[in-house]
């Protein structure tokens, strides 16, 4: 399933949103684009940058959750923050609400800069649909894996129990719903080589 640009060989940047579920292979897909010289805006990196020491983002978190979320050197203690928010929908939503303006502004700025210089820009955002970032891109590609296989891979990758892995998967929009809302689907039920080939086929069509 693919949605290509309206015009071939267009000069303006085409922005492809890339997302998936936890452990579905999104990072592997992003690496394929990078290998082909396509700039990838990494939402996870931006999310870390907006809470570095002396940022307004970190100050907002400390004001809400207290100084217990800081390490002795003043950096964010992600483990301590996770313990506070992970099992509370209300606190997790509050965390997202606090950081969203900073993350969204940085992502939009990077999109603006990159699309002026590249025909294709990929924006890698784990919670793309949850954050309504589909409004910022021309199409959305989802790296897909059925939930039962997603659960197996997450348990193996992160050494989690069934309950722990299930909790993390259920904290996101379901991969089936993401698949339904996708413009492009990269099916990752096979090998890394097969996923790579799907992406390279899409790139070949894009560049026609």
C-alpha positions as a printed Julia matrix, in Angstrom:
208×3 Matrix{Float64}:
  0.0     0.0     0.0
  1.64    3.21   -1.09
  0.87    6.86   -1.54
  3.4     8.59   -3.78
  3.93   12.31   -4.38
  1.47   13.99   -6.71
  4.26   15.06   -9.05
  7.41   13.16   -9.95
 10.85   14.71   -9.58
  9.38   17.51   -7.53
 11.78   20.16   -6.23
 10.04   20.86   -2.94
 10.63   18.46   -0.07
  8.22   15.58    0.38
  7.78   14.75    4.07
  7.21   11.11    5.0
  6.16   10.34    8.55
  7.54    7.04    9.83
  5.98    5.26   12.78
  5.05    1.88   14.21
  4.64    0.2    17.57
  7.27   -0.61   20.14
  9.54   -3.42   18.81
  7.93   -3.47   15.34
 11.18   -2.44   13.6
 10.84    1.29   13.06
 14.48    1.99   13.92
 15.58   -0.63   11.4
 13.45    1.07    8.76
 14.84    4.5     9.61
 18.38    3.15    9.18
 17.53    2.07    5.62
 16.51    5.6     4.7
 19.69    6.98    6.26
 21.79    4.48    4.31
 20.32    5.93    1.12
 21.17    9.51    2.06
 17.66   10.46    3.12
 17.64   12.84    6.11
 15.75   11.4     9.09
 14.39   13.67   11.79
 14.39   11.52   14.93
 11.58   12.34   17.34
 13.25   10.37   20.16
 16.45   12.41   19.87
 14.46   15.65   19.9
 12.51   14.46   22.94
 15.82   13.96   24.76
 17.2    17.32   23.65
 14.24   19.31   24.98
 14.89   18.02   28.53
 18.62   18.59   28.68
 19.93   20.63   31.65
 18.93   24.31   31.66
 16.09   23.82   29.17
 12.57   25.06   29.73
 11.38   21.52   29.09
 13.31   20.11   32.04
 12.26   23.0    34.26
  8.62   22.24   33.42
  9.05   18.6    34.43
 10.73   19.46   37.73
  7.97   21.93   38.54
  5.36   19.23   37.97
  7.04   16.07   39.28
  9.62   17.4    41.74
 13.4    17.31   42.02
 13.34   13.56   42.64
 13.43   13.16   38.85
 16.9    14.75   38.7
 20.27   13.05   39.09
 22.95   14.65   41.24
 24.51   16.28   38.16
 21.23   17.98   37.25
 20.34   15.72   34.33
 16.99   13.98   34.03
 16.76   10.64   35.8
 14.61    8.81   33.25
 14.22    5.78   35.45
 12.82    7.85   38.31
 10.45    9.68   35.96
  9.3     6.39   34.42
  8.38    5.03   37.85
  6.21    8.08   38.45
  4.35    8.14   35.14
  4.39    4.64   33.69
  1.5     3.11   35.62
 -0.6     6.29   35.75
 -2.52    7.38   32.67
 -3.11   10.79   34.23
  0.57   11.43   34.94
  1.66   10.06   31.58
 -0.78   12.36   29.81
  0.5    15.26   31.9
  4.07   14.44   30.87
  3.07   14.41   27.21
  1.17   17.65   27.62
  4.15   19.41   29.2
  6.7    18.34   26.59
  4.54   18.47   23.45
  4.99   22.2    22.71
  8.8    21.94   22.87
  9.0    18.74   20.85
  6.49   19.89   18.23
  8.23   23.22   17.71
 11.62   21.54   17.24
 10.24   18.94   14.81
  8.45   21.57   12.72
 11.6    23.68   12.57
 13.68   20.74   11.4
 11.08   19.81    8.78
 11.11   23.36    7.48
 14.91   23.39    7.23
 15.32   19.94    5.69
 12.55   20.09    3.11
 14.09   23.21    1.61
 17.21   21.21    0.74
 16.07   17.62    0.1
 13.41   16.09   -2.19
 12.49   13.6     0.57
 12.59   14.0     4.33
 11.63   11.26    6.81
 10.22   12.16   10.22
 10.6     9.25   12.65
  8.01    9.65   15.42
  6.96    6.71   17.64
  3.7     8.37   18.74
  2.93   10.03   15.41
 -0.81    9.36   15.39
 -1.18    9.87   19.12
  0.41   13.32   18.75
 -1.49   14.14   15.53
  1.73   14.66   13.59
  0.06   13.31   10.46
 -0.98   16.93    9.93
  2.7    17.88    9.48
  3.59   15.26    6.83
  2.56   14.37    3.29
  2.09   10.65    4.01
  2.54    8.21    6.89
  4.44    4.91    6.65
  3.81    2.32    9.35
  6.26   -0.49   10.11
  3.83   -3.3    10.83
  3.98   -6.42   12.94
  0.95   -8.35   14.32
  0.56   -7.76   18.03
  1.34  -11.35   19.04
  4.66  -11.22   17.2
  5.27   -7.68   18.5
  4.81   -9.02   22.04
  7.27  -11.88   21.47
  9.94   -9.59   20.03
  9.53   -7.01   22.79
  9.82   -9.66   25.53
 12.97  -11.06   23.92
 14.57   -7.7    23.11
 13.99   -6.03   26.48
 13.99   -9.16   28.68
 10.45   -8.39   29.88
  7.78  -10.58   31.36
  4.54  -11.13   29.46
  2.75   -8.66   31.76
  5.44   -5.98   31.44
  5.54   -6.24   27.65
  1.76   -6.19   27.4
  1.59   -3.07   29.56
  4.05   -1.24   27.29
  2.25   -2.23   24.11
 -1.13   -1.23   25.51
  0.22    2.2    26.49
  0.33    3.04   22.75
 -2.27    3.13   20.02
 -2.66   -0.43   18.73
 -0.52   -1.44   15.78
 -3.66   -2.63   13.96
 -5.2     0.84   14.18
 -1.95    2.39   13.0
 -1.98    0.0    10.06
 -5.53    1.05    9.19
 -4.55    4.73    9.23
 -1.31    4.3     7.26
 -0.73    5.52    3.72
  2.19    3.11    3.33
  2.77   -0.2     5.11
  6.18   -1.82    5.51
  5.46   -5.37    6.69
  8.16   -6.59    9.08
  6.98  -10.14    9.69
  9.95  -11.44    7.71
 13.67  -10.77    7.87
 15.51   -7.46    8.04
 16.53   -8.04    4.43
 12.88   -8.32    3.4
 11.99   -5.11    5.23
 14.93   -3.36    3.61
 13.82   -4.51    0.17
 10.3    -3.14    0.69
 11.68    0.28    1.6
 14.13    0.29   -1.3
 11.29   -0.63   -3.68
  9.3     2.32   -2.38
 12.29    4.61   -2.8
 12.77    3.4    -6.37
  9.13    4.28   -7.16
  9.5     7.65   -5.44
 12.5     8.56   -7.55
 10.93    7.62  -10.91
